[in-house]
Amino acid sequence: PLRFWVTDVLTATIRRPGVKGKVAGATVARDKLIHALIRDLIASLGLKPTSSDREEGQSACHAVATGFALLGLEPKSYQAIEKIWENKALSEFNSSDD
């Protein structure tokens, strides 16, 4: 049982599976909600989704990034939020998928 497993690990007969970076799919639900939030800001406030001014621009992505930073949530950078917005797979998500 455990003794045999430990022996196998110590002798490199088996290895612990390695995980590099993020676990695939771990943030999909979060990213879908962020994408929907950006869409709602565009529809309700008439904001543009992104801005050419990455530092001080006024866009839906800036608004979300600022809000997340104030709340201490991740992701909190404009670049990360913009990357989520530009993800084509998330653009197919709509309110009927809730």
Backbone as JSON Lines, residues from 0, in Angstrom:
{"i":0,"aa":"P","n":[0.83,-1.2,0.0],"ca":[0.0,0.0,0.0],"c":[0.87,1.26,0.0]}
{"i":1,"aa":"L","n":[0.84,2.05,1.03],"ca":[1.57,3.31,1.08],"c":[3.08,3.06,1.05]}
{"i":2,"aa":"R","n":[3.53,2.07,1.77],"ca":[4.96,1.76,1.83],"c":[5.5,1.44,0.44]}
{"i":3,"aa":"F","n":[4.74,0.69,-0.34],"ca":[5.19,0.33,-1.69],"c":[5.2,1.55,-2.61]}
{"i":4,"aa":"W","n":[4.21,2.4,-2.45],"ca":[4.15,3.61,-3.26],"c":[5.34,4.52,-2.94]}
{"i":5,"aa":"V","n":[5.65,4.7,-1.66],"ca":[6.79,5.53,-1.25],"c":[8.09,4.95,-1.8]}
{"i":6,"aa":"T","n":[8.22,3.66,-1.72],"ca":[9.42,2.99,-2.26],"c":[9.54,3.26,-3.75]}
{"i":7,"aa":"D","n":[8.44,3.13,-4.48],"ca":[8.45,3.38,-5.92],"c":[8.81,4.83,-6.24]}
{"i":8,"aa":"V","n":[8.29,5.76,-5.44],"ca":[8.61,7.17,-5.67],"c":[10.08,7.43,-5.39]}
{"i":9,"aa":"L","n":[10.6,6.9,-4.28],"ca":[11.99,7.13,-3.9],"c":[12.97,6.49,-4.86]}
{"i":10,"aa":"T","n":[12.6,5.4,-5.45],"ca":[13.5,4.73,-6.4],"c":[13.24,5.14,-7.84]}
{"i":11,"aa":"A","n":[12.36,6.11,-8.01],"ca":[12.02,6.65,-9.33],"c":[11.38,5.63,-10.25]}
{"i":12,"aa":"T","n":[10.77,4.62,-9.67],"ca":[10.02,3.67,-10.47],"c":[8.76,4.35,-11.02]}
{"i":13,"aa":"I","n":[8.17,5.18,-10.19],"ca":[7.06,6.02,-10.63],"c":[7.39,7.45,-10.24]}
{"i":14,"aa":"R","n":[6.76,8.37,-10.93],"ca":[6.98,9.77,-10.62],"c":[5.65,10.46,-10.39]}
{"i":15,"aa":"R","n":[5.7,11.45,-9.54],"ca":[4.53,12.27,-9.31],"c":[4.23,13.04,-10.59]}
{"i":16,"aa":"P","n":[2.98,13.08,-11.02],"ca":[2.68,13.83,-12.25],"c":[2.98,15.31,-12.06]}
{"i":17,"aa":"G","n":[3.66,15.87,-13.02],"ca":[4.01,17.28,-12.93],"c":[2.92,18.16,-13.51]}
{"i":18,"aa":"V","n":[2.72,19.29,-12.88],"ca":[1.78,20.28,-13.38],"c":[2.54,21.58,-13.54]}
{"i":19,"aa":"K","n":[2.63,22.03,-14.76],"ca":[3.32,23.28,-15.03],"c":[2.29,24.33,-15.38]}
{"i":20,"aa":"G","n":[2.37,25.46,-14.74],"ca":[1.45,26.55,-15.02],"c":[0.06,26.27,-14.47]}
{"i":21,"aa":"K","n":[-0.91,26.84,-15.13],"ca":[-2.29,26.71,-14.68],"c":[-2.88,25.38,-15.14]}
{"i":22,"aa":"V","n":[-3.84,24.91,-14.41],"ca":[-4.57,23.71,-14.8],"c":[-5.55,24.12,-15.9]}
{"i":23,"aa":"A","n":[-5.53,23.41,-17.01],"ca":[-6.38,23.75,-18.14],"c":[-7.84,23.8,-17.72]}
{"i":24,"aa":"G","n":[-8.51,24.86,-18.11],"ca":[-9.93,24.99,-17.83],"c":[-10.28,25.52,-16.46]}
{"i":25,"aa":"A","n":[-9.28,25.79,-15.63],"ca":[-9.55,26.2,-14.25],"c":[-10.22,27.57,-14.18]}
{"i":26,"aa":"T","n":[-10.01,28.42,-15.16],"ca":[-10.57,29.76,-15.1],"c":[-11.62,30.02,-16.17]}
{"i":27,"aa":"V","n":[-12.11,28.99,-16.81],"ca":[-13.07,29.17,-17.9],"c":[-14.35,29.85,-17.42]}
{"i":28,"aa":"A","n":[-14.92,29.38,-16.32],"ca":[-16.16,29.98,-15.82],"c":[-15.95,31.44,-15.45]}
{"i":29,"aa":"R","n":[-14.84,31.74,-14.77],"ca":[-14.53,33.12,-14.41],"c":[-14.4,33.98,-15.66]}
{"i":30,"aa":"D","n":[-13.69,33.48,-16.66],"ca":[-13.47,34.25,-17.87],"c":[-14.77,34.49,-18.63]}
{"i":31,"aa":"K","n":[-15.67,33.52,-18.63],"ca":[-16.98,33.71,-19.27],"c":[-17.77,34.81,-18.57]}
{"i":32,"aa":"L","n":[-17.7,34.84,-17.25],"ca":[-18.41,35.89,-16.51],"c":[-17.79,37.26,-16.76]}
{"i":33,"aa":"I","n":[-16.47,37.33,-16.82],"ca":[-15.8,38.6,-17.13],"c":[-16.19,39.07,-18.53]}
{"i":34,"aa":"H","n":[-16.22,38.16,-19.47],"ca":[-16.6,38.5,-20.85],"c":[-18.04,39.04,-20.87]}
{"i":35,"aa":"A","n":[-18.93,38.39,-20.14],"ca":[-20.33,38.84,-20.09],"c":[-20.43,40.21,-19.41]}
{"i":36,"aa":"L","n":[-19.64,40.45,-18.39],"ca":[-19.62,41.74,-17.71],"c":[-19.18,42.85,-18.66]}
{"i":37,"aa":"I","n":[-18.16,42.59,-19.44],"ca":[-17.69,43.57,-20.42],"c":[-18.79,43.86,-21.44]}
{"i":38,"aa":"R","n":[-19.45,42.81,-21.92],"ca":[-20.56,42.98,-22.88],"c":[-21.67,43.84,-22.27]}
{"i":39,"aa":"D","n":[-21.99,43.59,-20.99],"ca":[-23.03,44.38,-20.32],"c":[-22.65,45.85,-20.19]}
{"i":40,"aa":"L","n":[-21.38,46.11,-19.87],"ca":[-20.91,47.5,-19.78],"c":[-20.98,48.2,-21.12]}
{"i":41,"aa":"I","n":[-20.66,47.49,-22.17],"ca":[-20.73,48.06,-23.52],"c":[-22.18,48.4,-23.85]}
{"i":42,"aa":"A","n":[-23.1,47.47,-23.57],"ca":[-24.51,47.66,-23.9],"c":[-25.17,48.74,-23.04]}
{"i":43,"aa":"S","n":[-24.86,48.75,-21.75],"ca":[-25.57,49.67,-20.86],"c":[-24.95,51.07,-20.78]}
{"i":44,"aa":"L","n":[-23.65,51.17,-20.9],"ca":[-22.99,52.47,-20.76],"c":[-22.42,53.02,-22.06]}
{"i":45,"aa":"G","n":[-22.47,52.22,-23.11],"ca":[-21.95,52.67,-24.4],"c":[-20.44,52.78,-24.45]}
{"i":46,"aa":"L","n":[-19.75,52.09,-23.55],"ca":[-18.29,52.12,-23.56],"c":[-17.75,51.3,-24.72]}
{"i":47,"aa":"K","n":[-16.58,51.66,-25.2],"ca":[-15.89,50.81,-26.16],"c":[-15.28,49.65,-25.39]}
{"i":48,"aa":"P","n":[-15.12,48.5,-26.01],"ca":[-14.56,47.36,-25.27],"c":[-13.12,47.57,-24.84]}
{"i":49,"aa":"T","n":[-12.29,48.15,-25.72],"ca":[-10.87,48.35,-25.4],"c":[-10.48,49.78,-25.76]}
{"i":50,"aa":"S","n":[-9.26,50.13,-25.39],"ca":[-8.75,51.47,-25.65],"c":[-7.32,51.37,-26.15]}
{"i":51,"aa":"S","n":[-6.95,52.31,-27.0],"ca":[-5.55,52.31,-27.47],"c":[-4.62,52.8,-26.36]}
{"i":52,"aa":"D","n":[-5.15,53.51,-25.39],"ca":[-4.36,53.99,-24.25],"c":[-4.43,52.94,-23.15]}
{"i":53,"aa":"R","n":[-3.43,52.1,-23.06],"ca":[-3.44,50.99,-22.1],"c":[-3.35,51.43,-20.65]}
{"i":54,"aa":"E","n":[-2.84,52.62,-20.4],"ca":[-2.64,53.08,-19.02],"c":[-3.84,53.85,-18.49]}
{"i":55,"aa":"E","n":[-4.31,54.83,-19.24],"ca":[-5.34,55.75,-18.74],"c":[-6.61,55.75,-19.58]}
{"i":56,"aa":"G","n":[-6.78,54.76,-20.42],"ca":[-7.94,54.75,-21.31],"c":[-9.26,54.57,-20.59]}
{"i":57,"aa":"Q","n":[-10.33,54.89,-21.29],"ca":[-11.67,54.7,-20.77],"c":[-12.37,53.68,-21.64]}
{"i":58,"aa":"S","n":[-12.5,52.47,-21.14],"ca":[-13.13,51.4,-21.89],"c":[-13.75,50.42,-20.89]}
{"i":59,"aa":"A","n":[-14.53,49.49,-21.42],"ca":[-15.13,48.48,-20.56],"c":[-14.06,47.62,-19.9]}
{"i":60,"aa":"C","n":[-13.01,47.29,-20.63],"ca":[-11.92,46.48,-20.05],"c":[-11.22,47.25,-18.93]}
{"i":61,"aa":"H","n":[-11.03,48.57,-19.11],"ca":[-10.43,49.38,-18.05],"c":[-11.33,49.39,-16.82]}
{"i":62,"aa":"A","n":[-12.63,49.53,-17.03],"ca":[-13.57,49.57,-15.91],"c":[-13.53,48.27,-15.11]}
{"i":63,"aa":"V","n":[-13.52,47.15,-15.81],"ca":[-13.47,45.85,-15.13],"c":[-12.14,45.69,-14.39]}
{"i":64,"aa":"A","n":[-11.05,46.03,-15.04],"ca":[-9.73,45.89,-14.4],"c":[-9.64,46.77,-13.15]}
{"i":65,"aa":"T","n":[-10.14,47.99,-13.23],"ca":[-10.12,48.89,-12.08],"c":[-10.99,48.34,-10.95]}
{"i":66,"aa":"G","n":[-12.17,47.86,-11.29],"ca":[-13.05,47.28,-10.28],"c":[-12.43,46.06,-9.61]}
{"i":67,"aa":"F","n":[-11.84,45.17,-10.41],"ca":[-11.22,43.98,-9.85],"c":[-10.05,44.36,-8.94]}
{"i":68,"aa":"A","n":[-9.27,45.36,-9.35],"ca":[-8.13,45.79,-8.53],"c":[-8.62,46.36,-7.2]}
{"i":69,"aa":"L","n":[-9.68,47.16,-7.23],"ca":[-10.23,47.74,-5.99],"c":[-10.75,46.66,-5.05]}
{"i":70,"aa":"L","n":[-11.31,45.59,-5.62],"ca":[-11.85,44.5,-4.81],"c":[-10.8,43.46,-4.44]}
{"i":71,"aa":"G","n":[-9.59,43.58,-5.0],"ca":[-8.54,42.62,-4.71],"c":[-8.74,41.29,-5.43]}
{"i":72,"aa":"L","n":[-9.43,41.33,-6.57],"ca":[-9.69,40.11,-7.35],"c":[-8.7,39.99,-8.48]}
{"i":73,"aa":"E","n":[-8.55,38.8,-8.97],"ca":[-7.69,38.52,-10.12],"c":[-8.56,38.16,-11.3]}
{"i":74,"aa":"P","n":[-8.2,38.54,-12.5],"ca":[-7.06,39.36,-12.88],"c":[-7.38,40.83,-12.67]}
{"i":75,"aa":"K","n":[-6.36,41.61,-12.4],"ca":[-6.6,43.03,-12.14],"c":[-5.88,43.97,-13.1]}
{"i":76,"aa":"S","n":[-5.22,43.42,-14.1],"ca":[-4.54,44.29,-15.07],"c":[-5.4,44.45,-16.32]}
{"i":77,"aa":"Y","n":[-5.27,45.61,-16.94],"ca":[-5.99,45.88,-18.18],"c":[-5.63,44.83,-19.23]}
{"i":78,"aa":"Q","n":[-4.34,44.51,-19.33],"ca":[-3.88,43.56,-20.35],"c":[-4.54,42.18,-20.18]}
{"i":79,"aa":"A","n":[-4.66,41.72,-18.93],"ca":[-5.27,40.41,-18.69],"c":[-6.76,40.43,-19.04]}
{"i":80,"aa":"I","n":[-7.45,41.5,-18.68],"ca":[-8.88,41.63,-18.99],"c":[-9.08,41.74,-20.5]}
{"i":81,"aa":"E","n":[-8.22,42.5,-21.16],"ca":[-8.31,42.64,-22.62],"c":[-8.1,41.29,-23.31]}
{"i":82,"aa":"K","n":[-7.18,40.5,-22.81],"ca":[-6.92,39.17,-23.38],"c":[-8.16,38.28,-23.25]}
{"i":83,"aa":"I","n":[-8.84,38.37,-22.11],"ca":[-10.08,37.6,-21.93],"c":[-11.13,38.08,-22.93]}
{"i":84,"aa":"W","n":[-11.26,39.4,-23.09],"ca":[-12.23,39.95,-24.02],"c":[-11.96,39.48,-25.45]}
{"i":85,"aa":"E","n":[-10.7,39.4,-25.82],"ca":[-10.34,39.03,-27.19],"c":[-10.37,37.53,-27.46]}
{"i":86,"aa":"N","n":[-10.65,36.73,-26.44],"ca":[-10.72,35.27,-26.6],"c":[-11.97,34.93,-27.41]}
{"i":87,"aa":"K","n":[-11.77,34.45,-28.62],"ca":[-12.88,34.15,-29.53],"c":[-13.84,33.08,-28.98]}
{"i":88,"aa":"A","n":[-13.32,32.14,-28.26],"ca":[-14.18,31.07,-27.71],"c":[-15.18,31.64,-26.72]}
{"i":89,"aa":"L","n":[-14.79,32.66,-25.97],"ca":[-15.69,33.26,-25.0],"c":[-16.71,34.16,-25.65]}
{"i":90,"aa":"S","n":[-16.43,34.66,-26.84],"ca":[-17.37,35.54,-27.52],"c":[-18.62,34.79,-27.95]}
{"i":91,"aa":"E","n":[-18.54,33.48,-28.0],"ca":[-19.7,32.67,-28.37],"c":[-20.61,32.41,-27.17]}
{"i":92,"aa":"F","n":[-20.13,32.72,-25.98],"ca":[-20.93,32.56,-24.76],"c":[-22.02,33.62,-24.75]}
{"i":93,"aa":"N","n":[-23.24,33.18,-24.45],"ca":[-24.3,34.18,-24.33],"c":[-25.17,33.87,-23.13]}
{"i":94,"aa":"S","n":[-26.11,34.72,-22.84],"ca":[-26.9,34.6,-21.62],"c":[-27.71,33.32,-21.56]}
{"i":95,"aa":"S","n":[-27.94,32.65,-22.67],"ca":[-28.68,31.39,-22.63],"c":[-27.83,30.25,-22.08]}
{"i":96,"aa":"D","n":[-26.48,30.49,-21.96],"ca":[-25.6,29.46,-21.41],"c":[-25.51,29.51,-19.89]}
{"i":97,"aa":"D","n":[-26.15,30.52,-19.23],"ca":[-26.04,30.67,-17.77],"c":[-26.47,29.41,-17.06]}
